Amino acid sequence: MGEEQNPYKAPESNVDNVPTTGQGETPAPEPRAVDAGRGVGWFGEGWQLFKAAPGVWIANIVILFVIMMVLSLIPLVSLLTNLLSPVFMGGLMMGCRDLDRGEPLTVNHLFAGFSHRTGTLIGLGALYMVLVIVVVAIGMAFMAGMGGGMATMMDPNAGGDPAAAGAAMMIGMLVMMALLIPVIMLYWFAPALIVLHPEVGVIDAMKLSFAGCLKNILPFLVYGIIGFIIAIVATIPLGLGWLVAGPVFIGSIYAGYKEIFLGE
């Protein structure tokens, strides 16, 4: 096998062999609603995409993990992980699209976002990071608002009620989680919409992603339950299960995008 055809060759930013547009695909003005059972089906399609190139998928996941780990260990530079996550995800969405068309997946796909709509993807990462920071700040402020009497509440000798204090903290965490859900909905399909549809900008991608998730609450509820189970199973063997679960999750996002926005 020649070097230019070897899917395991060293990662490069040159992705001339990777299609860089959606080739005429256009997001539906109104995302489609699908049956609740499709939340399971998306994982099935993600598994099929993994089976089409398991070795390359695992190589991509290992490389991505190493890159993110190295960046996270460097002060300040660790912020780049939030900005670059959509760039890597966008490249992998292009890889899923190519696999779906019967074309090969390569390590180059992992870096395809660095040569296609990079600024838009980084903009998505920046906006997503800001939204998460705002949500965390609101949650912390909510808990701080109760913090004035928290010490007293935790001290039974002062007539406090530790159970009530614990409940207050739990409510604060639940508020934070509730606010994070719409932020995740804004982001979920955005990388795919950006890289596969050149006419879609950051804001439009996030609006479409949110609308697509909102129209499919039941499928995503099923998806979340199945995903939670898969995550637990993948974590048990020292986290090694994520070498398979990671690609399946990525493929499932593409499958959901394709069905909701393209009707395929």
C-alpha positions in Angstrom: 0.0 0.0 0.0 1.5 3.4 -1.0 2.1 6.0 1.6 -0.6 8.3 0.1 -3.2 5.5 0.6 -2.1 4.5 4.1 -4.9 5.5 6.5 -2.5 5.1 9.5 0.1 7.5 8.3 1.3 10.4 10.5 -1.3 13.1 11.0 -1.1 16.0 8.6 -3.0 19.3 8.2 -3.1 18.7 4.4 -6.5 17.3 3.7 -6.7 17.6 -0.1 -8.2 14.1 -0.2 -11.1 15.1 2.0 -14.1 16.7 0.4 -14.6 20.1 1.8 -18.2 21.0 1.1 -21.6 19.6 1.6 -21.8 19.2 -2.2 -25.2 20.8 -2.5 -26.7 19.6 0.7 -28.8 22.2 2.5 -30.2 22.0 6.0 -34.0 21.8 6.1 -35.6 25.1 7.0 -37.5 23.2 9.7 -35.7 20.2 11.2 -37.7 17.0 11.0 -39.3 15.3 13.9 -38.5 11.5 14.1 -39.8 8.6 16.1 -38.6 8.1 19.7 -37.0 4.8 18.7 -34.6 6.5 16.5 -32.6 7.4 19.6 -31.5 3.8 19.6 -31.2 3.7 15.8 -28.6 6.4 15.8 -26.3 4.3 18.0 -26.8 1.4 15.6 -25.7 3.6 12.7 -22.8 4.9 14.7 -21.7 1.3 15.2 -21.9 0.6 11.5 -19.7 3.6 10.8 -17.2 2.3 13.4 -17.2 -1.2 11.8 -16.4 0.3 8.4 -13.0 1.4 9.7 -12.3 0.3 13.3 -8.5 0.7 13.2 -8.6 4.2 11.8 -11.3 5.2 14.3 -9.3 3.9 17.2 -6.2 5.7 15.9 -8.1 9.0 15.6 -9.5 8.7 19.2 -6.1 7.9 20.6 -4.5 10.9 18.8 -7.3 13.2 19.9 -7.0 12.1 23.5 -3.3 12.6 23.5 -3.6 16.1 22.0 -6.3 17.2 24.5 -4.4 15.7 27.4 -1.2 17.6 26.5 -3.0 20.9 26.0 -4.9 20.5 29.3 -1.6 20.2 31.2 -0.3 23.5 29.9 -1.5 26.6 31.9 -3.6 29.0 29.9 -3.1 26.9 26.8 -5.6 24.5 28.3 -8.3 27.0 27.2 -7.5 26.0 23.6 -9.2 22.6 24.2 -12.6 24.4 24.4 -11.8 26.3 21.2 -10.4 23.4 19.2 -13.0 20.7 20.2 -15.4 21.9 17.4 -12.6 21.9 14.9 -11.7 18.3 15.6 -15.4 17.3 15.7 -16.1 19.1 12.4 -13.3 17.0 10.8 -14.7 13.8 12.2 -18.2 14.8 10.9 -16.6 15.0 7.4 -15.1 11.6 8.0 -18.5 10.2 8.9 -20.0 11.7 5.8 -17.3 10.2 3.6 -17.7 6.7 5.2 -21.4 7.0 4.7 -20.7 7.5 1.0 -18.4 4.5 0.8 -15.2 6.5 0.8 -12.3 5.7 3.2 -11.8 7.3 6.6 -8.2 8.5 7.3 -6.3 10.1 10.1 -6.4 13.3 7.9 -10.1 13.6 8.7 -9.3 14.4 12.3 -7.5 17.5 11.1 -9.8 18.5 8.3 -11.4 21.2 10.3 -8.0 23.0 10.3 -8.3 23.6 6.6 -12.1 24.0 6.2 -14.1 26.7 7.9 -11.6 26.8 10.8 -12.5 30.3 11.9 -16.2 29.5 12.1 -15.6 26.4 14.1 -13.3 28.2 16.5 -16.0 30.9 16.8 -18.4 28.2 17.7 -16.1 26.9 20.4 -15.6 30.4 21.8 -19.3 31.1 22.0 -20.0 27.7 23.5 -17.3 28.3 26.1 -18.8 31.7 27.0 -22.3 30.2 27.4 -20.9 27.4 29.7 -19.1 30.0 31.8 -22.3 32.1 32.1 -24.2 29.0 33.2 -21.6 28.0 35.8 -21.5 31.6 37.1 -25.3 31.6 37.5 -25.2 28.3 39.3 -22.4 29.5 41.6 -24.2 32.8 42.3 -27.4 30.8 43.2 -25.4 28.8 45.7 -23.5 31.8 47.0 -26.9 33.5 47.6 -27.6 30.8 50.1 -24.1 30.7 51.4 -24.5 33.4 54.0 -26.4 31.1 56.2 -24.9 27.9 54.9 -22.4 27.5 57.8 -25.2 27.9 60.4 -27.4 25.5 58.5 -24.7 22.9 58.5 -24.1 23.3 62.3 -26.6 21.3 64.4 -25.3 23.0 67.6 -26.4 26.3 66.2 -29.9 25.0 65.4 -29.0 24.4 61.8 -30.4 21.6 59.6 -27.6 19.9 57.6 -30.2 18.0 55.6 -31.7 21.3 54.5 -28.2 22.7 53.6 -27.5 19.6 51.5 -30.8 20.0 49.8 -30.0 23.7 49.0 -26.7 22.7 47.5 -28.4 20.0 45.4 -30.9 22.5 44.1 -28.1 24.8 43.1 -26.5 21.9 41.1 -29.8 21.0 39.5 -30.3 24.6 38.4 -26.8 24.6 36.8 -27.5 21.3 35.0 -30.9 22.5 33.8 -29.3 25.6 32.3 -26.6 23.5 30.6 -29.1 21.4 28.7 -30.2 24.2 26.3 -26.5 25.1 25.8 -25.7 21.5 24.8 -28.7 21.6 22.5 -27.3 24.7 20.8 -24.0 23.0 20.2 -24.9 19.4 19.5 -25.3 19.4 15.7 -23.5 22.8 15.1 -20.1 21.4 14.0 -21.7 19.1 11.4 -23.9 21.9 10.1 -20.9 24.2 9.8 -18.6 21.9 7.9 -21.1 20.2 5.7 -23.0 23.3 4.7 -20.8 26.3 3.7 -23.6 28.8 3.8 -24.3 28.2 7.6 -22.7 30.5 10.1 -22.2 30.0 13.8 -25.4 31.6 15.0 -27.5 29.9 12.3 -25.9 26.5 13.1 -26.6 26.9 16.8 -30.2 27.9 16.1 -30.7 24.9 13.7 -29.1 22.6 16.2 -31.3 23.8 19.1 -34.5 23.5 16.9 -33.5 20.0 15.8 -33.0 18.9 19.4 -36.2 20.6 20.6 -38.3 18.9 17.9 -37.0 15.5 19.0 -37.1 15.6 22.7 -38.4 12.0 23.0 -35.7 10.5 20.7 -33.1 12.4 22.6 -34.5 11.2 25.9 -34.1 7.6 24.7 -30.7 8.5 23.2 -29.6 9.9 26.6 -30.7 6.7 28.5 -28.9 4.4 26.1 -25.9 6.7 26.0 -25.6 6.7 29.8 -25.6 2.9 29.8 -23.0 2.8 27.1 -20.8 5.3 28.9 -20.9 3.2 32.1 -20.0 0.0 30.3 -17.2 1.8 28.3 -15.7 3.2 31.5 -15.6 -0.1 33.5 -12.6 -1.7 31.7 -10.2 1.1 32.8 -11.9 3.4 30.3 -10.6 1.3 27.3 -14.2 0.9 26.2 -14.1 4.5 25.0 -11.8 3.4 22.1 -15.0 1.9 20.7 -17.7 4.0 22.4 -16.1 7.3 21.4 -16.4 6.6 17.6 -19.9 5.1 18.1 -21.0 8.3 19.8 -19.5 10.5 17.1 -21.1 8.4 14.4 -24.4 8.6 16.2 -24.3 12.4 16.2 -23.8 12.3 12.4 -26.6 9.8 12.0 -28.9 12.1 14.0 -27.9 15.1 11.9 -28.4 13.2 8.7 -31.9 12.0 9.6 -33.2 15.3 11.2 -31.7 17.7 8.7 -31.5 15.7 5.5 -34.3 13.3 6.0 -32.0 10.3 5.2 
